[in-house]
């Protein structure tokens, strides 16, 4: 599933879409998994499950793009992964195939989900039992409340006569040891059996439990409080991040550096779509057009934009397309201040072990010389130099020194001095 199959959008939009849709899918998965749990969102384990379900489609989307199973600028691919990542792992989505044995990772993930689910169930039962015990103890300790509780239970009992008969041995004179607590236990079991869903609400309406107890334990109040707190914290964090990113620093707005790093990554990304690389190239060109006229500031700005791209030229296994596009950007964005800022580093990149890239760099240097320093000619042997595969390190170093000598003269505005030929 590649970019031609769907609209090509910026990669960050695709990742945001996966994250947004994945949030709703993760919430639905957790709610379905814990459908029988009250206060399910009050447990740390539940939030870990939610984060795992949320991170899974994002990680899968990146992994499938990294292995070229899809493109991360494909709108349809983002939607498919965000909604149907289970089917992707199971191999049920035509056109998207998990490479190698990576689909087997779903099994340990499901095993972890099961274990976490069981731990939450155990903890939930403990909390619920403690709540029930506190309520029963408070009823047994107060005869008036106990009488009201008995009245309520008899009203709602499926078999009041049998309930009365069960209670009779506990009402003898003198009463048996622990009679109030035993009476409450009998009434509690009967009420829970008769109205299993609404027993808490009935206790609250009769004043036998407080509103806080009822809301917190029986109306998922703890879940709502914790969820609201996390939501408020996330909103506050988002607002703080937005304010910081849009504020100014000594180097400009804080958002500029992350955005610049993003476009440099997209520009060099091998399996990025043509349109996505073009978008990043346009952004980098625009940044270079805004370089200051001040030499020191220009050097700093140019280094931020071009240095990560020029540095890649030193890598022996750099892809041909990456080298071509990086050097084309360097040449196309030439200007007196921009070229002066990166020329020494570009010359030094001639030392790369990739002879093809060395030739490309040499041609780029000649193009920059003609565009910006036409009055200073390099040595004739340097102009005619064609880097060869079997060229020695010493020969390459001599050519680098020729270019450096020319550059020293070009900066002074004097013609380059002829040097002894290396051939």
C-alpha distance (Angstrom), angle and dihedral (degrees) to the residues before:
residue distance angle dihedral
X1 . . .
X2 3.79 . .
X3 3.78 136.5 .
X4 3.82 95.4 -85.8
X5 3.79 89.6 65.8
X6 3.79 94.4 63.8
X7 3.81 141.6 10.5
X8 3.79 113.1 -58.5
X9 3.81 108.5 -127.2
X10 3.82 131.9 171.1
X11 3.78 111.0 -76.8
X12 3.79 93.8 -121.3
X13 3.82 89.0 59.0
X14 3.80 89.2 53.2
X15 3.79 92.6 50.4
X16 3.81 91.4 45.9
X17 3.80 88.9 50.5
X18 3.81 91.7 50.7
X19 3.81 89.4 48.2
X20 3.81 94.2 47.5
X21 3.80 97.1 45.3
X22 3.80 90.0 38.8
X23 3.82 89.5 57.7
X24 3.80 92.2 60.6
X25 3.80 92.3 41.7
X26 3.82 91.4 49.6
X27 3.80 91.9 49.7
X28 3.81 91.2 49.1
X29 3.81 91.1 48.9
X30 3.80 93.2 51.2
X31 3.81 92.9 45.7
X32 3.80 90.7 49.8
X33 3.80 92.4 46.6
X34 3.81 92.2 50.8
X35 3.78 99.7 32.6
X36 3.81 91.9 136.2
X37 3.80 96.0 48.9
X38 3.78 122.9 98.7
X39 3.79 116.3 -148.9
X40 3.81 88.7 13.0
X41 3.80 92.8 158.4
X42 3.80 92.0 55.3
X43 3.81 92.4 78.6
X44 3.80 127.4 84.1
X45 3.81 89.3 -138.9
X46 3.80 90.6 61.0
X47 3.78 91.3 54.9
X48 3.79 90.6 47.9
X49 3.80 88.3 54.3
X50 3.79 90.2 48.5
X51 3.81 92.4 50.3
X52 3.80 90.8 47.3
X53 3.80 92.1 51.3
X54 3.81 88.8 46.5
X55 3.81 96.3 47.9
X56 3.80 93.9 44.9
X57 3.85 98.6 72.7
X58 3.81 91.8 42.8
X59 3.81 92.0 51.4
X60 3.81 91.1 43.4
X61 3.81 91.5 50.1
X62 3.81 90.7 52.6
X63 3.82 92.7 44.7
X64 3.81 93.8 50.7
X65 3.79 90.2 49.2
X66 3.81 91.7 46.8
X67 3.80 90.0 54.1
X68 3.85 90.7 43.7
X69 3.80 93.0 -117.0
X70 3.81 86.2 129.9
X71 3.78 140.2 -9.0
X72 3.77 120.9 -103.1
X73 3.81 90.7 -138.3
X74 3.80 92.5 61.8
X75 3.81 112.4 109.0
X76 3.81 95.1 -159.6
X77 3.79 92.2 47.3
X78 3.80 89.9 54.0
X79 3.81 91.8 51.9
X80 3.81 93.4 45.7
X81 3.80 93.1 51.2
X82 3.81 94.3 43.2
X83 3.81 93.9 51.6
X84 3.80 104.7 26.0
X85 3.78 106.2 34.3
X86 3.81 90.1 127.8
X87 3.79 89.5 59.0
X88 3.82 90.5 45.4
X89 3.81 90.3 56.9
X90 3.80 89.9 46.1
X91 3.82 91.4 50.7
X92 3.79 92.1 -117.0
X93 3.82 97.7 128.4
X94 3.78 114.2 86.7
X95 3.79 112.7 -131.9
X96 3.83 95.9 21.6
X97 3.80 115.6 86.4
X98 3.78 124.6 176.6
X99 3.82 108.2 -126.8
X100 3.78 119.9 -118.0
X101 3.80 116.6 -31.1
X102 3.81 94.4 -28.3
X103 3.83 91.4 114.3
X104 3.81 87.9 68.1
X105 3.84 88.4 70.7
X106 3.81 88.2 79.8
X107 3.81 92.1 71.2
X108 3.84 97.4 60.2
X109 3.80 88.5 43.6
X110 3.81 91.0 55.1
X111 3.81 90.3 46.4
X112 3.81 90.1 53.9
X113 3.81 90.6 48.2
X114 3.82 90.2 52.4
X115 3.80 93.0 50.0
X116 3.79 92.3 47.5
X117 3.79 90.8 47.6
X118 3.79 91.4 52.8
X119 3.82 92.1 49.6
X120 3.79 91.0 52.0
X121 3.81 91.1 48.3
X122 3.82 90.7 52.7
X123 3.80 92.6 47.9
X124 3.81 91.9 46.4
X125 3.81 90.8 52.7
X126 3.80 90.6 50.2
X127 3.80 92.2 52.3
X128 3.80 92.4 46.2
X129 3.81 92.5 48.8
X130 3.79 90.5 50.8
X131 3.80 91.0 51.0
X132 3.79 91.6 49.8
X133 3.80 91.0 48.2
X134 3.80 92.7 51.9
X135 3.82 92.2 50.0
X136 3.80 93.3 47.0
X137 3.81 91.3 48.5
X138 3.80 91.6 51.5
X139 3.83 91.0 50.1
X140 3.82 93.8 48.2
X141 3.81 91.8 50.0
X142 3.83 95.0 55.5
X143 3.86 117.9 56.7
X144 3.79 91.9 -162.5
X145 3.80 93.1 53.0
X146 3.80 89.7 43.5
X147 3.81 90.2 55.2
X148 3.81 91.5 49.9
X149 3.80 90.1 48.5
X150 3.81 91.5 51.3
X151 3.80 91.2 50.2
X152 3.79 91.0 51.3
X153 3.80 92.6 48.1
X154 3.80 93.8 49.0
X155 3.81 89.9 50.1
X156 3.78 92.1 53.5
X157 3.82 100.1 33.6
X158 3.79 119.4 119.9
X159 3.84 89.3 -143.1
X160 3.86 111.6 22.3
X161 3.83 92.8 173.8
X162 3.79 93.6 55.9
X163 3.80 89.7 46.0
X164 3.81 91.5 52.4
X165 3.78 90.6 48.9
X166 3.82 90.7 51.0
X167 3.79 90.9 51.6
X168 3.84 95.1 48.1
X169 3.86 97.1 84.3
X170 3.80 88.6 53.3
X171 3.80 93.8 56.6
X172 3.80 99.5 60.1
X173 3.78 122.1 126.7
X174 2.90 111.7 -87.7
X175 3.83 93.3 28.4
X176 3.80 118.7 -130.0
X177 3.82 118.3 -102.1
X178 3.80 113.0 -74.0
X179 3.81 92.4 9.8
X180 3.86 97.0 152.5
X181 3.81 92.8 51.8
X182 3.81 92.1 45.2
X183 3.82 90.8 48.8
X184 3.81 90.2 51.4
X185 3.81 90.6 50.2
X186 3.81 92.1 52.6
X187 3.81 92.1 46.9
X188 3.80 92.2 44.5
X189 3.82 93.6 53.7
X190 3.79 91.5 48.1
X191 3.82 94.0 48.4
X192 3.81 92.4 47.0
X193 3.82 89.1 50.6
X194 3.81 95.1 46.2
X195 3.83 98.3 45.3
X196 3.81 107.3 13.5
X197 3.81 94.3 165.9
X198 3.80 102.0 40.0
X199 3.80 104.3 32.9
X200 3.82 91.7 104.6
X201 3.80 92.9 50.6
X202 3.81 90.7 49.7
X203 3.81 90.9 50.9
X204 3.80 89.5 50.9
X205 3.83 93.7 48.0
X206 3.83 90.8 52.3
X207 3.81 91.0 49.4
X208 3.81 93.7 -114.2
X209 3.81 93.7 124.2
X210 3.78 127.5 28.3
X211 3.78 123.5 -109.3
X212 3.81 89.4 -113.1
X213 3.81 92.8 54.4
X214 3.78 92.2 46.1
X215 3.80 95.2 46.3
X216 3.80 95.5 41.9
X217 3.81 98.9 47.0
X218 3.80 106.5 22.3
X219 3.79 103.7 29.8
X220 3.82 96.7 46.9
X221 3.80 90.1 -106.1
X222 3.79 93.7 152.3
X223 3.79 90.4 53.3
X224 3.78 91.6 49.4
X225 3.80 93.5 48.2
X226 3.80 94.1 48.4
X227 3.80 93.2 43.1
X228 3.80 91.4 49.2
X229 3.80 90.6 48.3
X230 3.80 92.3 51.1
X231 3.81 91.2 46.3
X232 3.81 92.0 50.7
X233 3.82 90.3 47.6
X234 3.81 91.5 50.7
X235 3.81 92.6 47.8
X236 3.81 90.6 48.5
X237 3.80 90.3 48.0
X238 3.80 90.9 48.9
X239 3.81 92.3 49.9
X240 3.80 91.5 47.2
X241 3.82 90.9 49.1
X242 3.82 91.7 48.5
X243 3.80 92.0 49.4
X244 3.79 91.4 48.3
X245 3.79 94.5 46.7
X246 3.80 92.6 50.1
X247 3.81 94.4 44.6
X248 3.79 121.7 94.5
X249 3.77 129.9 -111.0
X250 3.77 133.5 179.8
X251 3.83 88.9 -78.8
X252 3.80 97.3 43.0
X253 3.78 131.0 -94.8
X254 3.80 115.2 -2.6
X255 3.81 92.1 -127.4
X256 3.79 93.5 63.3
X257 3.82 97.0 75.9
X258 3.85 96.1 50.1
X259 3.80 90.3 45.6
X260 3.80 91.2 48.4
X261 3.82 91.4 50.5
X262 3.79 89.3 49.3
X263 3.81 93.9 53.8
X264 3.80 92.7 45.0
X265 3.81 88.0 54.4
X266 3.80 92.1 48.7
X267 3.80 92.1 45.9
X268 3.82 92.5 55.5
X269 3.81 96.5 37.0
X270 3.79 108.3 119.3
X271 3.80 98.7 -150.8
X272 3.79 96.9 39.2
X273 3.78 114.5 123.4
X274 3.80 119.8 -101.6
X275 3.79 91.4 -113.0
X276 3.80 92.3 50.2
X277 3.81 91.8 51.7
X278 3.79 88.7 47.9
X279 3.82 90.8 52.8
X280 3.79 90.7 52.0
X281 3.78 92.7 45.2
X282 3.79 90.5 53.2
X283 3.79 90.1 50.9
X284 3.82 92.9 50.2
X285 3.80 91.7 47.1
X286 3.80 90.3 51.1
X287 3.82 90.2 51.1
X288 3.81 91.1 52.0
X289 3.79 91.2 49.7
X290 3.79 89.2 59.2
X291 3.81 94.0 55.3
X292 3.80 112.2 134.8
X293 3.79 121.4 -108.6
X294 3.79 89.0 -129.3
X295 3.83 108.1 99.7
X296 3.81 96.8 -139.4
X297 3.79 94.1 46.0
X298 3.81 91.4 43.1
X299 3.81 91.2 53.6
X300 3.79 90.4 52.1
X301 3.82 94.3 47.4
X302 3.80 94.1 44.3
X303 3.80 91.8 48.8
X304 3.81 90.4 53.0
X305 3.81 91.4 54.1
X306 3.81 104.9 34.4
X307 3.82 107.6 23.9
X308 3.86 95.8 78.9
X309 3.82 88.9 50.1
X310 3.80 95.9 45.1
X311 3.80 91.0 45.9
X312 3.82 89.4 59.9
X313 3.81 88.7 63.3
X314 3.81 88.7 72.4
X315 3.80 91.5 62.9
X316 3.79 108.9 100.8
X317 3.80 95.2 -147.2
X318 3.79 96.6 46.8
X319 3.81 111.3 144.3
X320 3.78 116.8 -106.3
X321 3.80 92.2 -122.7
X322 3.81 92.3 52.3
X323 3.80 92.7 51.7
X324 3.82 92.6 44.9
X325 3.80 94.5 50.5
X326 3.80 95.3 42.3
X327 3.81 92.3 52.1
X328 3.78 92.2 42.5
X329 3.80 88.8 55.2
X330 3.82 90.6 49.0
X331 3.80 92.1 51.5
X332 3.81 96.7 41.4
X333 3.80 93.1 50.2
X334 3.79 95.1 51.0
X335 3.78 120.3 142.0
X336 3.80 131.4 147.2
X337 3.81 95.2 -94.6
X338 3.82 96.6 37.2
X339 3.78 96.0 47.6
X340 3.80 92.9 45.2
X341 3.82 89.5 54.0
X342 3.81 98.1 55.6
X343 3.81 104.3 25.1
X344 3.86 97.3 95.0
X345 3.79 92.6 51.0
X346 3.80 92.2 45.7
X347 3.80 90.6 51.9
X348 3.79 90.7 50.7
X349 3.83 89.6 53.5
X350 3.83 87.5 70.5
X351 3.80 84.9 84.4
X352 3.81 90.4 73.9
X353 3.80 115.2 126.5
X354 3.81 90.5 -131.6
X355 3.80 105.0 93.7
X356 3.80 93.1 -166.3
X357 3.79 91.9 55.4
X358 3.81 89.4 44.2
X359 3.80 88.7 58.1
X360 3.80 90.7 48.5
X361 3.80 91.2 51.0
X362 3.80 91.1 48.2
X363 3.82 91.0 52.7
X364 3.79 90.8 47.1
X365 3.80 90.1 52.4
X366 3.81 90.3 51.4
X367 3.81 90.1 49.6
X368 3.80 91.5 50.8
X369 3.81 90.8 47.1
X370 3.79 91.7 53.9
X371 3.81 92.4 44.7
X372 3.79 100.4 46.3
X373 3.82 108.6 12.2
X374 3.80 105.6 34.5
X375 3.81 90.2 144.4
X376 3.79 93.5 62.2
X377 3.79 113.6 63.3
X378 3.82 121.2 -161.0
X379 3.78 119.7 -130.7
X380 3.82 111.7 -68.7
X381 3.79 92.6 -123.1
X382 3.81 89.5 52.9
X383 3.80 91.9 52.4
X384 3.82 90.7 52.4
X385 3.81 93.9 43.9
X386 3.80 115.1 124.0
X387 3.82 111.8 -170.9
X388 3.78 111.7 -126.8
X389 3.78 131.5 -154.8
X390 3.80 93.8 -122.0
X391 3.82 94.1 46.6
X392 3.78 113.0 134.9
X393 3.78 124.9 -122.7
X394 3.78 89.5 -114.1
X395 3.80 92.7 54.8
X396 3.80 91.1 49.6
X397 3.80 90.9 48.3
X398 3.79 90.3 52.6
X399 3.81 90.8 53.3
X400 3.78 90.4 48.4
X401 3.81 90.1 52.9
X402 3.82 89.7 49.5
X403 3.78 90.4 54.4
X404 3.80 91.0 45.6
X405 3.81 90.8 50.6
X406 3.78 90.3 50.4
X407 3.78 90.2 48.8
X408 3.79 91.8 52.6
X409 3.78 89.5 53.4
X410 3.80 93.0 44.2
X411 3.79 90.8 54.7
X412 3.82 89.5 53.6
X413 3.78 90.6 45.1
X414 3.83 93.2 -117.3
X415 3.82 127.6 125.5
X416 3.77 116.7 -94.8
X417 3.77 113.8 -97.2
X418 3.77 118.0 -119.4
X419 3.76 113.3 -112.5
X420 3.76 132.9 -162.2
X421 3.78 110.3 -75.9
X422 3.78 116.8 -111.7
X423 3.74 91.6 -150.8
